[in-house]
Amino acid sequence: MVTLRVTMTVVFIIESSMWFFCIFVLYIDDMMTVTVDMFEVDKLKAQLNKEFEMKDLSVAKKILGMKIYRDRQEEKLFLSQ
């Protein structure tokens, strides 16, 4: 019996203009996007939803065992294990 285990993380950085970028992280069956432009995130999700079955879990609070803290007023993002 052969067991296949995929432990690969893929990170794409999408740049559509001088002022816009989107970090797109894919790990097994989890996906996260990081950007300042929610319109672009919604557009990306709509495109992916045409090809794949997806469930939107809204704003991430945890990824890969790390807690995500946001200070929206200071526009900062922190990760904690």
C-alpha positions as semicolon CSV with decimal commas, in nm:
position;residue;x (nm);y (nm);z (nm)
1;M;0,000;0,000;0,000
2;V;0,132;0,342;-0,097
3;T;0,038;0,650;0,105
4;L;0,073;0,985;-0,066
5;R;0,116;1,285;0,158
6;V;0,133;1,634;0,012
7;T;0,292;1,890;0,238
8;M;0,347;2,177;0,003
9;T;0,255;2,540;0,048
10;V;0,218;2,758;-0,261
11;V;0,237;3,137;-0,241
12;F;0,144;3,359;-0,534
13;I;0,195;3,734;-0,535
14;I;-0,038;3,894;-0,786
15;E;0,044;4,248;-0,896
16;S;-0,211;4,417;-1,119
17;S;-0,085;4,773;-1,088
18;M;0,177;4,980;-0,912
19;W;-0,056;5,025;-0,614
20;F;-0,224;4,686;-0,592
21;F;-0,091;4,350;-0,485
22;C;-0,250;4,036;-0,350
23;I;-0,076;3,756;-0,163
24;F;-0,252;3,430;-0,233
25;V;-0,153;3,135;-0,010
26;L;-0,263;2,779;-0,088
27;Y;-0,198;2,493;0,155
28;I;-0,355;2,153;0,079
29;D;-0,724;2,253;0,073
30;D;-0,699;2,590;0,252
31;M;-0,662;2,922;0,080
32;M;-0,597;3,270;0,214
33;T;-0,568;3,603;0,038
34;V;-0,402;3,910;0,184
35;T;-0,453;4,251;0,028
36;V;-0,578;4,600;0,101
37;D;-0,838;4,598;-0,179
38;M;-1,143;4,387;-0,093
39;F;-1,290;4,445;-0,440
40;E;-0,995;4,257;-0,592
41;V;-1,034;3,975;-0,336
42;D;-1,402;3,941;-0,425
43;K;-1,312;3,934;-0,794
44;L;-1,049;3,664;-0,736
45;K;-1,292;3,456;-0,527
46;A;-1,559;3,481;-0,797
47;Q;-1,312;3,358;-1,061
48;L;-1,197;3,066;-0,846
49;N;-1,555;2,978;-0,752
50;K;-1,632;2,919;-1,121
51;E;-1,371;2,642;-1,131
52;F;-1,372;2,498;-0,779
53;E;-1,620;2,420;-0,504
54;M;-1,543;2,673;-0,232
55;K;-1,672;2,780;0,106
56;D;-1,597;3,134;0,226
57;L;-1,505;3,127;0,596
58;S;-1,483;3,507;0,611
59;V;-1,201;3,682;0,797
60;A;-0,928;3,442;0,908
61;K;-0,858;3,417;1,280
62;K;-0,609;3,131;1,254
63;I;-0,386;2,976;0,986
64;L;-0,154;2,675;1,014
65;G;-0,182;2,678;1,394
66;M;-0,101;3,049;1,425
67;K;-0,342;3,308;1,561
68;I;-0,392;3,620;1,353
69;Y;-0,432;3,954;1,528
70;R;-0,525;4,271;1,342
71;D;-0,493;4,631;1,448
72;R;-0,705;4,793;1,182
73;Q;-0,653;5,142;1,323
74;E;-0,275;5,109;1,297
75;E;-0,305;4,893;0,982
76;K;-0,088;4,617;1,129
77;L;-0,112;4,240;1,122
78;F;0,045;4,007;1,383
79;L;0,093;3,630;1,394
80;S;0,130;3,435;1,718
81;Q;0,195;3,065;1,779
